[in-house]
Amino acid sequence: NARKAAGKVHSDIERGFIRAEVFQLEELEAAGTEAELKKLGKIRVEGKNYVVQDGDVIHYLFNV
């Protein structure tokens, strides 16, 4: 899940996990920028139980 994947980056991110902002790499390549993805509504907000998929780009929001 997203929380365990965050722990692979750093244990503090797993411990303080709030949410994940997720989009596909292919969508980023097509849109050109993250700002454009946001305008198009392609960035999803997912919780700790989200199952990470191949090709996901994830921004972790956390607080420790």
mmCIF file of the N, C-alpha and C atoms, coordinates in Angstrom:
data_MODEL
# 
_entry.id   MODEL 
# 
loop_
_atom_site.group_PDB 
_atom_site.id 
_atom_site.type_symbol 
_atom_site.label_atom_id 
_atom_site.label_alt_id 
_atom_site.label_comp_id 
_atom_site.label_asym_id 
_atom_site.label_entity_id 
_atom_site.label_seq_id 
_atom_site.pdbx_PDB_ins_code 
_atom_site.Cartn_x 
_atom_site.Cartn_y 
_atom_site.Cartn_z 
_atom_site.occupancy 
_atom_site.B_iso_or_equiv 
_atom_site.pdbx_formal_charge 
_atom_site.auth_seq_id 
_atom_site.auth_comp_id 
_atom_site.auth_asym_id 
_atom_site.auth_atom_id 
_atom_site.pdbx_PDB_model_num 
ATOM 1   N N  . ASN A 1 1  ? 0.830  -1.188 0.000   1.00 0.00 ? 1  ASN A N  1 
ATOM 2   C CA . ASN A 1 1  ? 0.000  0.000  0.000   1.00 0.00 ? 1  ASN A CA 1 
ATOM 3   C C  . ASN A 1 1  ? 0.876  1.254  0.000   1.00 0.00 ? 1  ASN A C  1 
ATOM 4   N N  . ALA A 1 2  ? 0.242  2.406  -0.128  1.00 0.00 ? 2  ALA A N  1 
ATOM 5   C CA . ALA A 1 2  ? 0.986  3.663  -0.268  1.00 0.00 ? 2  ALA A CA 1 
ATOM 6   C C  . ALA A 1 2  ? 1.830  3.972  0.963   1.00 0.00 ? 2  ALA A C  1 
ATOM 7   N N  . ARG A 1 3  ? 1.310  3.658  2.130   1.00 0.00 ? 3  ARG A N  1 
ATOM 8   C CA . ARG A 1 3  ? 2.059  3.951  3.357   1.00 0.00 ? 3  ARG A CA 1 
ATOM 9   C C  . ARG A 1 3  ? 3.331  3.108  3.441   1.00 0.00 ? 3  ARG A C  1 
ATOM 10  N N  . LYS A 1 4  ? 3.241  1.828  3.117   1.00 0.00 ? 4  LYS A N  1 
ATOM 11  C CA . LYS A 1 4  ? 4.430  0.968  3.141   1.00 0.00 ? 4  LYS A CA 1 
ATOM 12  C C  . LYS A 1 4  ? 5.422  1.383  2.061   1.00 0.00 ? 4  LYS A C  1 
ATOM 13  N N  . ALA A 1 5  ? 4.914  1.793  0.901   1.00 0.00 ? 5  ALA A N  1 
ATOM 14  C CA . ALA A 1 5  ? 5.800  2.273  -0.164  1.00 0.00 ? 5  ALA A CA 1 
ATOM 15  C C  . ALA A 1 5  ? 6.536  3.531  0.293   1.00 0.00 ? 5  ALA A C  1 
ATOM 16  N N  . ALA A 1 6  ? 5.848  4.390  1.032   1.00 0.00 ? 6  ALA A N  1 
ATOM 17  C CA . ALA A 1 6  ? 6.487  5.596  1.571   1.00 0.00 ? 6  ALA A CA 1 
ATOM 18  C C  . ALA A 1 6  ? 7.634  5.220  2.500   1.00 0.00 ? 6  ALA A C  1 
ATOM 19  N N  . GLY A 1 7  ? 7.455  4.141  3.250   1.00 0.00 ? 7  GLY A N  1 
ATOM 20  C CA . GLY A 1 7  ? 8.500  3.678  4.156   1.00 0.00 ? 7  GLY A CA 1 
ATOM 21  C C  . GLY A 1 7  ? 9.743  3.207  3.436   1.00 0.00 ? 7  GLY A C  1 
ATOM 22  N N  . LYS A 1 8  ? 9.601  2.797  2.182   1.00 0.00 ? 8  LYS A N  1 
ATOM 23  C CA . LYS A 1 8  ? 10.766 2.391  1.388   1.00 0.00 ? 8  LYS A CA 1 
ATOM 24  C C  . LYS A 1 8  ? 11.635 3.597  1.052   1.00 0.00 ? 8  LYS A C  1 
ATOM 25  N N  . VAL A 1 9  ? 11.016 4.780  1.003   1.00 0.00 ? 9  VAL A N  1 
ATOM 26  C CA . VAL A 1 9  ? 11.759 6.014  0.756   1.00 0.00 ? 9  VAL A CA 1 
ATOM 27  C C  . VAL A 1 9  ? 12.435 6.458  2.056   1.00 0.00 ? 9  VAL A C  1 
ATOM 28  N N  . HIS A 1 10 ? 11.636 6.548  3.131   1.00 0.00 ? 10 HIS A N  1 
ATOM 29  C CA . HIS A 1 10 ? 12.172 6.939  4.437   1.00 0.00 ? 10 HIS A CA 1 
ATOM 30  C C  . HIS A 1 10 ? 11.147 6.576  5.505   1.00 0.00 ? 10 HIS A C  1 
ATOM 31  N N  . SER A 1 11 ? 11.611 6.058  6.615   1.00 0.00 ? 11 SER A N  1 
ATOM 32  C CA . SER A 1 11 ? 10.695 5.618  7.676   1.00 0.00 ? 11 SER A CA 1 
ATOM 33  C C  . SER A 1 11 ? 9.868  6.770  8.247   1.00 0.00 ? 11 SER A C  1 
ATOM 34  N N  . ASP A 1 12 ? 10.400 7.991  8.260   1.00 0.00 ? 12 ASP A N  1 
ATOM 35  C CA . ASP A 1 12 ? 9.640  9.144  8.755   1.00 0.00 ? 12 ASP A CA 1 
ATOM 36  C C  . ASP A 1 12 ? 8.427  9.427  7.877   1.00 0.00 ? 12 ASP A C  1 
ATOM 37  N N  . ILE A 1 13 ? 8.553  9.201  6.574   1.00 0.00 ? 13 ILE A N  1 
ATOM 38  C CA . ILE A 1 13 ? 7.428  9.438  5.669   1.00 0.00 ? 13 ILE A CA 1 
ATOM 39  C C  . ILE A 1 13 ? 6.319  8.433  5.967   1.00 0.00 ? 13 ILE A C  1 
ATOM 40  N N  . GLU A 1 14 ? 6.689  7.184  6.212   1.00 0.00 ? 14 GLU A N  1 
ATOM 41  C CA . GLU A 1 14 ? 5.687  6.166  6.559   1.00 0.00 ? 14 GLU A CA 1 
ATOM 42  C C  . GLU A 1 14 ? 5.013  6.505  7.890   1.00 0.00 ? 14 GLU A C  1 
ATOM 43  N N  . ARG A 1 15 ? 5.799  6.886  8.861   1.00 0.00 ? 15 ARG A N  1 
ATOM 44  C CA . ARG A 1 15 ? 5.273  7.170  10.204  1.00 0.00 ? 15 ARG A CA 1 
ATOM 45  C C  . ARG A 1 15 ? 4.319  8.361  10.201  1.00 0.00 ? 15 ARG A C  1 
ATOM 46  N N  . GLY A 1 16 ? 4.645  9.407  9.436   1.00 0.00 ? 16 GLY A N  1 
ATOM 47  C CA . GLY A 1 16 ? 3.830  10.617 9.435   1.00 0.00 ? 16 GLY A CA 1 
ATOM 48  C C  . GLY A 1 16 ? 2.914  10.763 8.236   1.00 0.00 ? 16 GLY A C  1 
ATOM 49  N N  . PHE A 1 17 ? 2.679  9.664  7.513   1.00 0.00 ? 17 PHE A N  1 
ATOM 50  C CA . PHE A 1 17 ? 1.885  9.683  6.281   1.00 0.00 ? 17 PHE A CA 1 
ATOM 51  C C  . PHE A 1 17 ? 0.537  10.372 6.497   1.00 0.00 ? 17 PHE A C  1 
ATOM 52  N N  . ILE A 1 18 ? 0.201  11.325 5.624   1.00 0.00 ? 18 ILE A N  1 
ATOM 53  C CA . ILE A 1 18 ? -1.105 11.985 5.624   1.00 0.00 ? 18 ILE A CA 1 
ATOM 54  C C  . ILE A 1 18 ? -1.896 11.529 4.401   1.00 0.00 ? 18 ILE A C  1 
ATOM 55  N N  . ARG A 1 19 ? -1.324 11.746 3.228   1.00 0.00 ? 19 ARG A N  1 
ATOM 56  C CA . ARG A 1 19 ? -1.977 11.324 1.981   1.00 0.00 ? 19 ARG A CA 1 
ATOM 57  C C  . ARG A 1 19 ? -0.947 11.312 0.861   1.00 0.00 ? 19 ARG A C  1 
ATOM 58  N N  . ALA A 1 20 ? -1.357 10.759 -0.279  1.00 0.00 ? 20 ALA A N  1 
ATOM 59  C CA . ALA A 1 20 ? -0.488 10.701 -1.451  1.00 0.00 ? 20 ALA A CA 1 
ATOM 60  C C  . ALA A 1 20 ? -1.194 11.369 -2.619  1.00 0.00 ? 20 ALA A C  1 
ATOM 61  N N  . GLU A 1 21 ? -0.477 12.196 -3.341  1.00 0.00 ? 21 GLU A N  1 
ATOM 62  C CA . GLU A 1 21 ? -0.974 12.767 -4.594  1.00 0.00 ? 21 GLU A CA 1 
ATOM 63  C C  . GLU A 1 21 ? -0.351 11.947 -5.709  1.00 0.00 ? 21 GLU A C  1 
ATOM 64  N N  . VAL A 1 22 ? -1.201 11.342 -6.548  1.00 0.00 ? 22 VAL A N  1 
ATOM 65  C CA . VAL A 1 22 ? -0.751 10.330 -7.500  1.00 0.00 ? 22 VAL A CA 1 
ATOM 66  C C  . VAL A 1 22 ? -1.151 10.699 -8.921  1.00 0.00 ? 22 VAL A C  1 
ATOM 67  N N  . PHE A 1 23 ? -0.232 10.463 -9.857  1.00 0.00 ? 23 PHE A N  1 
ATOM 68  C CA . PHE A 1 23 ? -0.547 10.550 -11.281 1.00 0.00 ? 23 PHE A CA 1 
ATOM 69  C C  . PHE A 1 23 ? 0.343  9.576  -12.025 1.00 0.00 ? 23 PHE A C  1 
ATOM 70  N N  . GLN A 1 24 ? -0.010 9.295  -13.252 1.00 0.00 ? 24 GLN A N  1 
ATOM 71  C CA . GLN A 1 24 ? 0.748  8.353  -14.075 1.00 0.00 ? 24 GLN A CA 1 
ATOM 72  C C  . GLN A 1 24 ? 1.840  9.083  -14.846 1.00 0.00 ? 24 GLN A C  1 
ATOM 73  N N  . LEU A 1 25 ? 2.976  8.436  -14.992 1.00 0.00 ? 25 LEU A N  1 
ATOM 74  C CA . LEU A 1 25 ? 4.093  9.006  -15.740 1.00 0.00 ? 25 LEU A CA 1 
ATOM 75  C C  . LEU A 1 25 ? 3.674  9.339  -17.166 1.00 0.00 ? 25 LEU A C  1 
ATOM 76  N N  . GLU A 1 26 ? 2.887  8.465  -17.783 1.00 0.00 ? 26 GLU A N  1 
ATOM 77  C CA . GLU A 1 26 ? 2.439  8.705  -19.163 1.00 0.00 ? 26 GLU A CA 1 
ATOM 78  C C  . GLU A 1 26 ? 1.594  9.973  -19.260 1.00 0.00 ? 26 GLU A C  1 
ATOM 79  N N  . GLU A 1 27 ? 0.766  10.226 -18.230 1.00 0.00 ? 27 GLU A N  1 
ATOM 80  C CA . GLU A 1 27 ? -0.051 11.443 -18.220 1.00 0.00 ? 27 GLU A CA 1 
ATOM 81  C C  . GLU A 1 27 ? 0.830  12.681 -18.119 1.00 0.00 ? 27 GLU A C  1 
ATOM 82  N N  . LEU A 1 28 ? 1.886  12.605 -17.319 1.00 0.00 ? 28 LEU A N  1 
ATOM 83  C CA . LEU A 1 28 ? 2.818  13.727 -17.189 1.00 0.00 ? 28 LEU A CA 1 
ATOM 84  C C  . LEU A 1 28 ? 3.521  13.990 -18.512 1.00 0.00 ? 28 LEU A C  1 
ATOM 85  N N  . GLU A 1 29 ? 3.964  12.928 -19.173 1.00 0.00 ? 29 GLU A N  1 
ATOM 86  C CA . GLU A 1 29 ? 4.633  13.092 -20.463 1.00 0.00 ? 29 GLU A CA 1 
ATOM 87  C C  . GLU A 1 29 ? 3.701  13.746 -21.476 1.00 0.00 ? 29 GLU A C  1 
ATOM 88  N N  . ALA A 1 30 ? 2.428  13.372 -21.468 1.00 0.00 ? 30 ALA A N  1 
ATOM 89  C CA . ALA A 1 30 ? 1.462  13.938 -22.412 1.00 0.00 ? 30 ALA A CA 1 
ATOM 90  C C  . ALA A 1 30 ? 1.144  15.396 -22.089 1.00 0.00 ? 30 ALA A C  1 
ATOM 91  N N  . ALA A 1 31 ? 1.003  15.713 -20.797 1.00 0.00 ? 31 ALA A N  1 
ATOM 92  C CA . ALA A 1 31 ? 0.626  17.068 -20.392 1.00 0.00 ? 31 ALA A CA 1 
ATOM 93  C C  . ALA A 1 31 ? 1.819  18.022 -20.398 1.00 0.00 ? 31 ALA A C  1 
ATOM 94  N N  . GLY A 1 32 ? 3.009  17.509 -20.121 1.00 0.00 ? 32 GLY A N  1 
ATOM 95  C CA . GLY A 1 32 ? 4.204  18.344 -20.133 1.00 0.00 ? 32 GLY A CA 1 
ATOM 96  C C  . GLY A 1 32 ? 4.642  18.838 -18.770 1.00 0.00 ? 32 GLY A C  1 
ATOM 97  N N  . THR A 1 33 ? 3.693  19.250 -17.924 1.00 0.00 ? 33 THR A N  1 
ATOM 98  C CA . THR A 1 33 ? 4.040  19.761 -16.595 1.00 0.00 ? 33 THR A CA 1 
ATOM 99  C C  . THR A 1 33 ? 3.017  19.286 -15.566 1.00 0.00 ? 33 THR A C  1 
ATOM 100 N N  . GLU A 1 34 ? 3.440  19.296 -14.312 1.00 0.00 ? 34 GLU A N  1 
ATOM 101 C CA . GLU A 1 34 ? 2.509  18.948 -13.238 1.00 0.00 ? 34 GLU A CA 1 
ATOM 102 C C  . GLU A 1 34 ? 1.407  19.991 -13.117 1.00 0.00 ? 34 GLU A C  1 
ATOM 103 N N  . ALA A 1 35 ? 1.725  21.248 -13.380 1.00 0.00 ? 35 ALA A N  1 
ATOM 104 C CA . ALA A 1 35 ? 0.710  22.300 -13.321 1.00 0.00 ? 35 ALA A CA 1 
ATOM 105 C C  . ALA A 1 35 ? -0.404 22.026 -14.329 1.00 0.00 ? 35 ALA A C  1 
ATOM 106 N N  . GLU A 1 36 ? -0.031 21.575 -15.516 1.00 0.00 ? 36 GLU A N  1 
ATOM 107 C CA . GLU A 1 36 ? -1.032 21.249 -16.533 1.00 0.00 ? 36 GLU A CA 1 
ATOM 108 C C  . GLU A 1 36 ? -1.865 20.042 -16.101 1.00 0.00 ? 36 GLU A C  1 
ATOM 109 N N  . LEU A 1 37 ? -1.224 19.048 -15.500 1.00 0.00 ? 37 LEU A N  1 
ATOM 110 C CA . LEU A 1 37 ? -1.965 17.891 -14.978 1.00 0.00 ? 37 LEU A CA 1 
ATOM 111 C C  . LEU A 1 37 ? -2.999 18.330 -13.956 1.00 0.00 ? 37 LEU A C  1 
ATOM 112 N N  . LYS A 1 38 ? -2.601 19.244 -13.077 1.00 0.00 ? 38 LYS A N  1 
ATOM 113 C CA . LYS A 1 38 ? -3.515 19.739 -12.051 1.00 0.00 ? 38 LYS A CA 1 
ATOM 114 C C  . LYS A 1 38 ? -4.701 20.452 -12.694 1.00 0.00 ? 38 LYS A C  1 
ATOM 115 N N  . LYS A 1 39 ? -4.433 21.268 -13.728 1.00 0.00 ? 39 LYS A N  1 
ATOM 116 C CA . LYS A 1 39 ? -5.517 21.960 -14.441 1.00 0.00 ? 39 LYS A CA 1 
ATOM 117 C C  . LYS A 1 39 ? -6.487 20.973 -15.068 1.00 0.00 ? 39 LYS A C  1 
ATOM 118 N N  . LEU A 1 40 ? -5.945 19.860 -15.572 1.00 0.00 ? 40 LEU A N  1 
ATOM 119 C CA . LEU A 1 40 ? -6.759 18.838 -16.228 1.00 0.00 ? 40 LEU A CA 1 
ATOM 120 C C  . LEU A 1 40 ? -7.442 17.898 -15.233 1.00 0.00 ? 40 LEU A C  1 
ATOM 121 N N  . GLY A 1 41 ? -7.132 18.041 -13.962 1.00 0.00 ? 41 GLY A N  1 
ATOM 122 C CA . GLY A 1 41 ? -7.739 17.191 -12.941 1.00 0.00 ? 41 GLY A CA 1 
ATOM 123 C C  . GLY A 1 41 ? -7.216 15.766 -12.936 1.00 0.00 ? 41 GLY A C  1 
ATOM 124 N N  . LYS A 1 42 ? -5.972 15.578 -13.356 1.00 0.00 ? 42 LYS A N  1 
ATOM 125 C CA . LYS A 1 42 ? -5.383 14.241 -13.470 1.00 0.00 ? 42 LYS A CA 1 
ATOM 126 C C  . LYS A 1 42 ? -4.621 13.800 -12.221 1.00 0.00 ? 42 LYS A C  1 
ATOM 127 N N  . ILE A 1 43 ? -4.487 14.681 -11.237 1.00 0.00 ? 43 ILE A N  1 
ATOM 128 C CA . ILE A 1 43 ? -3.780 14.312 -10.013 1.00 0.00 ? 43 ILE A CA 1 
ATOM 129 C C  . ILE A 1 43 ? -4.814 13.856 -8.990  1.00 0.00 ? 43 ILE A C  1 
ATOM 130 N N  . ARG A 1 44 ? -4.660 12.602 -8.546  1.00 0.00 ? 44 ARG A N  1 
ATOM 131 C CA . ARG A 1 44 ? -5.600 12.011 -7.596  1.00 0.00 ? 44 ARG A CA 1 
ATOM 132 C C  . ARG A 1 44 ? -5.035 12.098 -6.181  1.00 0.00 ? 44 ARG A C  1 
ATOM 133 N N  . VAL A 1 45 ? -5.908 12.211 -5.211  1.00 0.00 ? 45 VAL A N  1 
ATOM 134 C CA . VAL A 1 45 ? -5.518 12.155 -3.804  1.00 0.00 ? 45 VAL A CA 1 
ATOM 135 C C  . VAL A 1 45 ? -5.917 10.779 -3.291  1.00 0.00 ? 45 VAL A C  1 
ATOM 136 N N  . GLU A 1 46 ? -4.941 10.058 -2.750  1.00 0.00 ? 46 GLU A N  1 
ATOM 137 C CA . GLU A 1 46 ? -5.170 8.692  -2.278  1.00 0.00 ? 46 GLU A CA 1 
ATOM 138 C C  . GLU A 1 46 ? -4.760 8.570  -0.815  1.00 0.00 ? 46 GLU A C  1 
ATOM 139 N N  . GLY A 1 47 ? -5.365 7.628  -0.132  1.00 0.00 ? 47 GLY A N  1 
ATOM 140 C CA . GLY A 1 47 ? -5.069 7.370  1.273   1.00 0.00 ? 47 GLY A CA 1 
ATOM 141 C C  . GLY A 1 47 ? -4.028 6.286  1.458   1.00 0.00 ? 47 GLY A C  1 
ATOM 142 N N  . LYS A 1 48 ? -3.838 5.901  2.722   1.00 0.00 ? 48 LYS A N  1 
ATOM 143 C CA . LYS A 1 48 ? -2.775 4.958  3.068   1.00 0.00 ? 48 LYS A CA 1 
ATOM 144 C C  . LYS A 1 48 ? -2.992 3.567  2.499   1.00 0.00 ? 48 LYS A C  1 
ATOM 145 N N  . ASN A 1 49 ? -4.216 3.199  2.154   1.00 0.00 ? 49 ASN A N  1 
ATOM 146 C CA . ASN A 1 49 ? -4.494 1.855  1.645   1.00 0.00 ? 49 ASN A CA 1 
ATOM 147 C C  . ASN A 1 49 ? -4.422 1.751  0.124   1.00 0.00 ? 49 ASN A C  1 
ATOM 148 N N  . TYR A 1 50 ? -4.070 2.842  -0.556  1.00 0.00 ? 50 TYR A N  1 
ATOM 149 C CA . TYR A 1 50 ? -3.946 2.818  -2.015  1.00 0.00 ? 50 TYR A CA 1 
ATOM 150 C C  . TYR A 1 50 ? -2.871 1.811  -2.428  1.00 0.00 ? 50 TYR A C  1 
ATOM 151 N N  . VAL A 1 51 ? -3.196 0.971  -3.393  1.00 0.00 ? 51 VAL A N  1 
ATOM 152 C CA . VAL A 1 51 ? -2.237 -0.003 -3.912  1.00 0.00 ? 51 VAL A CA 1 
ATOM 153 C C  . VAL A 1 51 ? -1.452 0.660  -5.041  1.00 0.00 ? 51 VAL A C  1 
ATOM 154 N N  . VAL A 1 52 ? -0.165 0.836  -4.825  1.00 0.00 ? 52 VAL A N  1 
ATOM 155 C CA . VAL A 1 52 ? 0.702  1.511  -5.787  1.00 0.00 ? 52 VAL A CA 1 
ATOM 156 C C  . VAL A 1 52 ? 0.796  0.683  -7.066  1.00 0.00 ? 52 VAL A C  1 
ATOM 157 N N  . GLN A 1 53 ? 0.662  1.360  -8.205  1.00 0.00 ? 53 GLN A N  1 
ATOM 158 C CA . GLN A 1 53 ? 0.695  0.719  -9.514  1.00 0.00 ? 53 GLN A CA 1 
ATOM 159 C C  . GLN A 1 53 ? 1.985  1.080  -10.246 1.00 0.00 ? 53 GLN A C  1 
ATOM 160 N N  . ASP A 1 54 ? 2.387  0.215  -11.156 1.00 0.00 ? 54 ASP A N  1 
ATOM 161 C CA . ASP A 1 54 ? 3.546  0.486  -11.998 1.00 0.00 ? 54 ASP A CA 1 
ATOM 162 C C  . ASP A 1 54 ? 3.277  1.754  -12.805 1.00 0.00 ? 54 ASP A C  1 
ATOM 163 N N  . GLY A 1 55 ? 4.216  2.675  -12.834 1.00 0.00 ? 55 GLY A N  1 
ATOM 164 C CA . GLY A 1 55 ? 4.064  3.922  -13.576 1.00 0.00 ? 55 GLY A CA 1 
ATOM 165 C C  . GLY A 1 55 ? 3.534  5.074  -12.741 1.00 0.00 ? 55 GLY A C  1 
ATOM 166 N N  . ASP A 1 56 ? 3.201  4.817  -11.462 1.00 0.00 ? 56 ASP A N  1 
ATOM 167 C CA . ASP A 1 56 ? 2.725  5.893  -10.590 1.00 0.00 ? 56 ASP A CA 1 
ATOM 168 C C  . ASP A 1 56 ? 3.861  6.840  -10.236 1.00 0.00 ? 56 ASP A C  1 
ATOM 169 N N  . VAL A 1 57 ? 3.544  8.117  -10.227 1.00 0.00 ? 57 VAL A N  1 
ATOM 170 C CA . VAL A 1 57 ? 4.418  9.139  -9.657  1.00 0.00 ? 57 VAL A CA 1 
ATOM 171 C C  . VAL A 1 57 ? 3.669  9.626  -8.425  1.00 0.00 ? 57 VAL A C  1 
ATOM 172 N N  . ILE A 1 58 ? 4.340  9.610  -7.283  1.00 0.00 ? 58 ILE A N  1 
ATOM 173 C CA . ILE A 1 58 ? 3.655  9.902  -6.026  1.00 0.00 ? 58 ILE A CA 1 
ATOM 174 C C  . ILE A 1 58 ? 4.366  11.011 -5.269  1.00 0.00 ? 58 ILE A C  1 
ATOM 175 N N  . HIS A 1 59 ? 3.582  11.995 -4.843  1.00 0.00 ? 59 HIS A N  1 
ATOM 176 C CA . HIS A 1 59 ? 4.066  13.011 -3.907  1.00 0.00 ? 59 HIS A CA 1 
ATOM 177 C C  . HIS A 1 59 ? 3.462  12.654 -2.562  1.00 0.00 ? 59 HIS A C  1 
ATOM 178 N N  . TYR A 1 60 ? 4.312  12.378 -1.587  1.00 0.00 ? 60 TYR A N  1 
ATOM 179 C CA . TYR A 1 60 ? 3.838  12.024 -0.255  1.00 0.00 ? 60 TYR A CA 1 
ATOM 180 C C  . TYR A 1 60 ? 3.719  13.277 0.592   1.00 0.00 ? 60 TYR A C  1 
ATOM 181 N N  . LEU A 1 61 ? 2.572  13.442 1.238   1.00 0.00 ? 61 LEU A N  1 
ATOM 182 C CA . LEU A 1 61 ? 2.393  14.501 2.216   1.00 0.00 ? 61 LEU A CA 1 
ATOM 183 C C  . LEU A 1 61 ? 2.449  13.841 3.582   1.00 0.00 ? 61 LEU A C  1 
ATOM 184 N N  . PHE A 1 62 ? 3.312  14.361 4.455   1.00 0.00 ? 62 PHE A N  1 
ATOM 185 C CA . PHE A 1 62 ? 3.509  13.744 5.764   1.00 0.00 ? 62 PHE A CA 1 
ATOM 186 C C  . PHE A 1 62 ? 3.899  14.800 6.781   1.00 0.00 ? 62 PHE A C  1 
ATOM 187 N N  . ASN A 1 63 ? 3.771  14.432 8.040   1.00 0.00 ? 63 ASN A N  1 
ATOM 188 C CA . ASN A 1 63 ? 4.118  15.333 9.124   1.00 0.00 ? 63 ASN A CA 1 
ATOM 189 C C  . ASN A 1 63 ? 4.717  14.511 10.259  1.00 0.00 ? 63 ASN A C  1 
ATOM 190 N N  . VAL A 1 64 ? 5.897  14.893 10.689  1.00 0.00 ? 64 VAL A N  1 
ATOM 191 C CA . VAL A 1 64 ? 6.525  14.208 11.832  1.00 0.00 ? 64 VAL A CA 1 
ATOM 192 C C  . VAL A 1 64 ? 6.976  15.221 12.861  1.00 0.00 ? 64 VAL A C  1 
# 
